[in-house]
Amino acid sequence: MQAQEFIEKLYQASQAQDINQFQIDYSQNEKFSLKAMDGKIEKRSFNNTQHLDFSIKEGKNIGSFSCGELEEKNIPLIIKEAKENALLMNNEEENFFFGEKREYPLVKRSRPIKEFETLDKEQFLLDLEKAAYTHDKRVKKVIFCFMDEGKYQSAIRNSLGLDVNEGITWAYGGIYLSVEENGIIKTASEFVTFDKEEDFNPEFIAQKAVEKALKKLNPIAIPSGKYKIVFENECFADFLNLTKSIFSAASMEEKYSKLGDKLKQKIAADSITLVDNPLLDNGYRTRPFDGEGYPSQNNVIIQNGVLQTLLHNLRTAHKFGATPTGNGIGNGSRGVSFSNFYIENGNLSKDEILQQTKDGIYITNLIGTNAGYSAASGDFSYGAEGFLIKNGKIDNALNPLTISGNVYELWQDIELIGNDLKLMPNGCGSPTIAVKPMQISCN
C-alpha cells in the first residue's frame, strides 16, 4: 500500500475510535552505494526503508508504536499497541503534539547540482582511484573510493491539524588512501558532496587527498606540555559535533550539561557567536520544521560570549518555561535535535591566525572519538594529528598526539576566530579557531 493511502486510512481509523490526540510520523529513506577497490567496483547496494510511528496522548503521556510494513490489516494492532503504551507511561512532565496554525519558512537546502544526474558514477570512482596513483609514486594504496546517494521523505500528521511533509536529496563521495616513504605510512581522505563543479573533477579530489597524506610524512616528536593550539576549521567542526549536547535542554535535565543556570551569563570568549540555524541557505541540515512539526527559526545560542538559550523541544520548553526553539526530534522520540550548528565567522584569515599564534600546534584531525569525552564533567582527552607551528607558519608533521582539556573552559579560552567557516555534512561547522595553551602529550 502506498504511504499516503496508509496514512489516510490510519488517520480515519483513529478518528473513528474517538482518540482525542494522536500523531502519525512517517519517513522513507532510499540509499544507493558504490565502492571501488583495486581497479574495479567491489560493492553495489541499494536500500529502501520506510518507518512509521503512531503516537497517542493519554493525559500527560504519549505512547508510540512503530512499524515498517504499511498494510491495512495492521492498523487495528498499531492503534491498540500505541494506546496501551500510552497508558503504561508514567511521566511527571507533560508531553505535547504541535498543532498551532503557523507559517512555515521557505528554505533552500544543499543538494547535488544537475550534473550529478548524468554522471557515470562507476567510471568516476575508477578515475578517482587511477588519479591518486598517477599523482604521486608514494601513494602506497588506494584503500577505497566510495559514493553514496539517496532521498529522504518525511511527513507528520496529527489530530490537532498538523499536516506537513518534506523531501531531501543528497550525495557524497570520496577517497581514502595511504602513502609511504622511508617505511613510514600515513593515511588521508577527501570527500565531496557534488554541490559544486569542482566536486566532479577526480584529479582535483585525488590531489587533495594525496597532498594531505604526504604532509604527514616524516613526523617529529615534541615534549609533552602546554602549547598554543590552532584548530583547522574541519577539525573544530568535528569537536563541536562531539560536544554539542551541552547546549541541549534535554541533556541539561539529565545532568549531562552544566549550562542550565548560565542563561544570560558569559560562558565563552567575547568574540564568539554560536548558532543553530535551520534556515541557512544551502545548509546540509536546513529544514522548514523540526521533527515535531514546529516551524524552524534561527537560534542564536551564544552571542558575544553570552549564553542566550538552550535548544528545546515542545516538552522541555514547557517544563522550563521557555519558548520552543524548533529542535524536536519526533518519530516517537522526545529528545532534542540540531540543525546547522556552527560558529559564525570572525575577521581573520587562517594565515593571519597562524602569524599571530607564532609558535604552537595546528590540529587537523581528532581520532578515537568514540571514547575520551565525559558528558557529565565536560572533560575530554582525544587522540589527534597535527603540525608544529613555527614562526607563524605550519612546519613539521608531528607524531600522534593526545589533546586534553575541558569543553566549558575551552569556550572561554578561544582567542582568535577565522573567516573560513566550513560546514560539514553532519551539520556542524566552524572557522579556524585559536585557543590558549592546552595540555598536549606527544607519543
C-alpha positions in Angstrom: 0.0 0.0 0.0 1.2 3.5 -0.8 2.4 5.5 2.2 -0.1 8.4 1.7 -3.0 6.0 1.4 -2.0 4.1 4.5 -1.6 7.3 6.5 -5.1 8.4 5.5 -6.6 5.1 6.5 -4.8 5.1 9.8 -5.9 8.7 10.4 -9.6 7.8 9.7 -9.5 4.7 11.8 -8.1 6.7 14.7 -10.8 9.3 14.4 -13.4 6.6 14.3 -12.2 5.4 17.7 -12.6 8.8 19.2 -9.0 9.1 20.2 -8.6 12.6 21.5 -5.0 13.3 20.4 -2.8 11.2 18.0 0.0 11.7 15.6 1.5 9.9 12.6 5.2 10.2 11.8 6.3 8.7 8.5 9.7 8.5 6.9 11.2 6.8 3.8 15.0 6.5 3.2 16.4 5.4 -0.2 20.2 4.9 -0.4 22.4 3.7 -3.2 26.1 2.9 -2.5 29.1 2.1 -4.6 32.7 1.2 -3.5 35.7 0.8 -5.8 38.9 -1.1 -4.9 41.8 -2.3 -7.0 40.6 -1.1 -10.3 37.1 -2.5 -10.1 33.7 -1.9 -8.4 33.7 -4.1 -5.4 30.3 -3.2 -3.9 26.9 -2.1 -5.1 24.0 -1.8 -2.7 20.5 -0.3 -2.6 18.4 0.1 0.4 14.8 1.4 0.6 13.4 1.5 4.1 10.3 3.1 5.5 9.3 3.7 9.0 6.0 4.8 10.7 5.5 5.8 14.3 1.9 6.1 15.6 1.5 8.0 18.9 -1.4 8.6 21.2 -1.6 11.1 24.1 -3.3 10.0 27.2 -3.2 12.6 30.0 0.4 13.8 30.2 1.8 10.8 28.5 2.5 9.9 24.8 2.8 6.3 23.9 4.0 5.1 20.5 4.1 2.1 18.3 6.5 1.6 15.4 6.2 -0.4 12.2 7.8 -0.8 8.8 5.0 -2.7 7.0 2.3 -0.4 5.8 -0.5 -3.0 5.4 -4.1 -2.1 6.2 -4.6 -5.3 8.3 -2.0 -3.9 10.8 -4.0 -0.7 11.6 -6.0 -2.1 14.5 -2.9 -3.5 16.1 -1.0 -0.3 15.6 -3.7 1.7 17.4 -4.1 -0.8 20.1 -0.4 -1.0 20.9 0.1 2.7 20.9 -2.9 3.2 23.3 -1.6 0.6 25.7 1.9 2.1 25.6 0.4 5.5 26.5 -1.4 4.1 29.4 1.7 2.3 30.7 3.7 5.6 30.7 4.0 7.5 34.0 5.7 10.8 33.2 5.8 13.6 35.6 6.2 16.2 32.8 3.6 16.7 30.2 4.3 15.8 26.6 2.8 17.6 23.6 1.9 17.4 20.0 2.2 20.6 17.9 -1.0 21.8 16.1 -1.0 25.6 16.1 -1.6 27.3 12.8 1.8 28.8 11.8 3.6 29.9 8.7 6.5 27.7 7.6 9.6 29.3 6.1 10.7 28.7 2.6 14.2 27.1 2.7 17.0 26.4 0.3 18.7 23.1 1.0 22.1 21.8 -0.1 21.6 19.2 -2.8 23.6 17.8 -5.7 23.7 20.0 -8.8 22.2 18.9 -12.1 25.5 17.4 -13.4 25.2 14.6 -10.9 22.1 13.2 -12.7 24.2 12.3 -15.8 27.4 11.4 -14.0 28.8 7.9 -14.8 29.3 7.1 -11.2 31.2 3.8 -11.5 33.6 5.3 -14.0 34.0 8.4 -11.7 35.2 6.2 -8.9 37.6 4.2 -11.1 39.0 7.5 -12.5 39.4 8.8 -8.9 41.4 5.8 -7.9 43.6 6.0 -11.0 44.2 9.7 -10.5 45.6 9.1 -7.0 48.1 6.6 -8.2 49.1 8.9 -11.1 49.6 11.9 -8.9 52.5 10.6 -6.8 54.5 7.4 -6.8 54.5 7.5 -2.9 50.8 6.5 -3.0 51.0 3.0 -1.5 47.4 2.0 -1.6 44.1 3.5 -2.5 42.2 1.8 0.2 38.8 2.5 -1.4 36.8 5.1 -3.3 33.1 5.4 -2.5 29.9 7.1 -3.4 26.5 7.3 -1.6 23.4 9.0 -2.8 19.9 9.0 -1.5 16.5 10.5 -1.0 14.7 11.1 2.3 11.0 11.8 2.7 9.2 12.6 5.9 5.6 13.5 6.8 3.8 14.4 10.1 0.1 14.5 10.5 -1.9 14.7 13.7 -5.4 15.2 15.2 -4.6 18.9 16.0 -4.5 19.8 12.4 -0.8 19.5 11.7 -0.1 18.1 8.2 3.5 18.8 6.9 6.0 16.9 4.7 9.3 17.5 3.0 11.8 15.7 0.8 15.6 15.7 0.7 18.1 14.5 -1.9 21.8 14.1 -1.1 25.0 12.6 -2.4 28.6 12.4 -1.3 31.7 10.5 -2.3 35.4 10.4 -1.7 38.7 8.5 -1.4 40.7 7.0 1.4 44.3 6.2 0.7 47.8 5.7 2.2 51.2 6.9 1.2 54.6 5.5 2.2 58.2 7.0 2.4 61.2 5.5 4.2 59.0 2.9 5.8 56.5 5.4 7.2 52.9 5.0 6.2 50.3 7.8 6.6 46.6 7.9 5.5 44.3 10.6 4.5 40.9 11.0 2.9 38.9 13.6 0.9 35.2 13.8 0.3 32.8 15.9 -1.8 29.1 16.5 -1.8 28.6 17.1 -5.6 27.1 20.6 -5.0 29.7 22.5 -6.9 31.6 22.0 -10.2 35.0 21.0 -8.7 33.3 18.1 -7.0 33.2 16.3 -10.4 36.9 16.5 -11.0 38.6 13.2 -10.0 42.1 14.6 -10.4 41.4 17.5 -8.1 39.9 15.3 -5.4 42.7 12.8 -5.6 45.3 15.5 -5.4 43.8 17.0 -2.2 43.8 13.6 -0.5 47.3 12.7 -1.6 48.7 16.1 -0.5 47.1 15.7 2.9 48.7 12.3 3.4 52.2 13.5 2.1 52.3 16.4 4.5 52.1 13.8 7.4 55.3 12.1 6.4 58.5 12.4 8.4 56.8 13.4 11.6 58.8 14.6 14.6 58.3 14.2 18.4 57.9 17.2 20.7 58.0 17.2 24.5 54.6 16.9 26.3 53.3 20.1 27.8 51.1 23.1 27.2 51.0 24.6 23.7 49.0 27.3 22.0 46.6 25.5 19.7 45.1 26.3 16.3 42.3 24.1 15.2 41.7 23.6 11.5 38.1 24.5 10.6 37.0 21.0 9.8 38.6 19.6 12.9 36.9 22.1 15.3 33.6 21.3 13.5 34.2 17.7 14.5 34.8 18.8 18.0 31.5 20.7 18.0 29.7 17.6 16.9 31.2 15.6 19.7 30.3 18.0 22.4 27.2 19.9 21.1 24.9 18.1 23.5 25.8 20.5 26.3 23.5 23.0 24.5 20.5 20.7 24.7 17.8 21.3 27.3 17.3 17.5 27.4 20.9 17.0 28.3 20.7 19.6 31.0 17.8 17.9 32.7 19.7 14.6 32.5 22.7 16.2 34.3 24.8 15.9 31.1 25.1 19.7 30.7 26.2 22.4 33.2 24.6 25.2 31.4 21.1 25.1 32.9 21.7 28.0 35.3 24.0 30.0 32.9 21.4 31.8 30.8 22.3 35.4 30.1 25.8 34.8 31.6 29.2 34.9 29.9 30.3 31.3 29.1 32.6 32.0 26.1 35.1 34.4 24.7 33.6 37.8 23.7 34.1 37.2 20.0 32.0 34.0 19.9 28.6 33.8 18.3 27.2 30.3 18.1 24.0 29.5 16.2 21.8 26.6 15.3 20.4 27.8 12.0 17.9 25.6 10.1 17.2 28.5 7.7 20.7 28.6 6.4 20.8 28.8 2.5 22.2 25.5 1.1 22.9 24.1 4.5 23.2 20.3 5.0 20.6 20.4 7.8 18.4 23.2 6.5 14.7 22.4 7.2 11.4 24.2 7.3 10.2 22.4 10.5 11.7 20.1 13.2 10.8 16.5 13.9 7.7 17.6 15.9 6.4 19.9 13.1 7.4 23.1 14.9 8.4 25.9 12.5 12.2 26.4 12.1 13.9 29.5 13.3 17.5 30.8 13.6 18.6 30.3 17.2 21.4 32.4 18.5 22.8 30.2 21.3 25.8 32.3 22.2 26.1 36.0 21.3 29.3 37.9 22.1 30.2 35.2 24.6 26.8 35.3 26.5 24.5 32.2 26.6 21.2 33.3 25.1 19.3 30.0 25.0 19.5 26.2 25.2 17.8 24.2 22.4 14.3 23.0 23.3 11.6 20.7 22.0 8.0 21.1 23.0 8.3 19.2 26.2 11.5 20.8 27.6 10.2 24.3 26.7 7.1 23.7 28.7 9.0 22.2 31.6 11.5 25.1 31.9 9.1 27.9 31.0 10.9 28.6 27.7 9.8 29.1 24.1 10.3 26.1 21.8 13.3 26.6 19.5 12.2 24.1 16.8 14.7 21.4 17.8 12.4 18.4 18.5 13.4 15.0 17.2 9.9 13.5 16.7 9.5 10.0 15.2 8.5 8.6 18.6 11.4 10.2 20.4 11.1 13.2 22.7 14.7 14.3 22.5 16.4 17.5 21.1 17.9 17.7 17.7 20.4 20.0 16.0 20.3 21.6 12.5 23.1 23.7 11.1 25.2 24.2 14.2 28.2 26.5 13.8 30.4 29.3 15.0 30.0 32.4 12.9 33.0 33.8 11.0 35.5 36.2 12.6 37.6 38.7 10.7 41.0 36.9 10.4 42.3 34.7 7.6 43.9 31.4 8.5 47.4 32.8 7.7 46.8 35.8 10.0 45.8 33.5 12.8 49.0 31.4 12.4 51.1 34.6 12.3 49.5 35.9 15.5 50.0 32.5 17.2 53.7 32.5 16.2 54.5 29.1 17.8 52.2 26.3 18.8 50.4 23.3 17.3 48.0 23.1 14.4 45.4 20.3 15.0 44.0 18.8 11.8 42.2 15.7 13.0 40.7 14.1 16.1 41.0 10.3 16.3 39.5 7.7 18.6 36.5 9.9 19.2 34.1 7.0 20.2 35.6 7.5 23.7 37.5 10.2 25.5 34.7 12.5 26.5 32.7 12.8 29.7 29.4 14.5 29.1 28.9 14.8 32.8 32.1 16.8 33.5 33.0 18.2 30.1 36.5 16.7 30.4 37.9 15.3 27.1 41.1 13.5 26.0 41.3 12.8 22.3 44.0 11.4 20.0 44.9 13.9 17.4 47.0 14.6 14.3 48.7 17.9 13.7 51.7 20.0 12.8 54.1 22.3 14.5 53.5 26.0 14.1 56.9 27.7 13.9 57.4 31.5 13.4 53.8 31.8 12.2 53.8 29.0 9.6 52.9 25.4 9.5 56.1 23.3 9.9 56.8 19.6 10.5 54.2 17.0 10.9 54.0 15.6 14.5 53.9 12.2 15.9 50.4 11.1 17.2 49.2 13.5 19.9 46.8 13.4 22.8 45.0 16.6 23.5 43.2 17.1 26.8 41.0 19.8 28.4 37.5 20.7 29.4 34.8 21.8 27.0 33.5 24.6 29.2 36.9 26.0 29.8 37.7 25.7 26.0 34.8 28.0 25.1 36.3 30.6 27.4 39.8 30.1 26.1 39.1 30.9 22.4 41.4 33.8 21.4 41.1 34.1 17.6 38.4 33.3 15.0 39.0 32.8 11.3 36.8 33.9 8.4 36.8 30.5 6.7 33.7 28.8 8.1 33.4 25.2 6.8 30.1 23.4 7.3 30.3 19.6 7.4 27.6 17.1 6.2 26.7 16.3 9.8 25.6 19.9 10.1 28.3 21.2 12.3 30.6 24.0 11.2 33.5 26.2 12.3 36.1 28.7 11.1 39.8 28.2 12.0 40.0 28.6 15.8 42.9 29.6 18.0 42.9 28.9 21.8 45.0 29.5 24.8 47.7 26.8 25.7 46.3 23.3 26.2 47.8 20.1 27.5 49.4 18.0 24.8 51.1 14.6 25.1 53.2 13.5 22.1 53.8 9.9 21.6 
